[in-house]
Amino acid sequence: MSKIVAYWYRATCFGSPCGPWRTTRREVRDDLEAQGLGSHDERGTFFVTVPGGIQSHGEWMDFEDWLRNGRRAA
């Protein structure tokens, strides 16, 4: 069975989680923007404002399990 490293991301504020684990950084950017912890500059580049942040977590998973679980942690 083949394995992959699956990654999840979540928004943080002052180092504490302030959003659910997400499968994409784009979803976390939306969470941060909704909480006033992120925005885009005049060129459209996203940036996180202090005290916000993005936490990531990766773990090895069987590829088939990853697909079966909707690309989420088992």
CORLIN-V444552 format. One record per backbone hydrogen bond with DSSP energy under -0.5 kcal/mol. CO is the residue of the C=O (numbers start at 0). NH is the residue of the N-H. If there is no record, write none. Layout:
# CORLIN-V444552
co=[CO;CO]
nh=[NH;NH]
This chain:
# CORLIN-V444552
co=[1;3;3;5;7;8;9;10;10;11;12;15;21;23;24;25;26;27;28;29;30;31;31;32;36;38;40;44;46;48;50;52;54;56;58;60;61;62;63;64;65;66]
nh=[62;5;60;58;56;21;54;17;18;52;15;12;8;27;28;29;30;31;32;33;34;36;37;35;48;46;43;40;38;51;13;11;9;7;5;3;65;66;67;68;70;69]
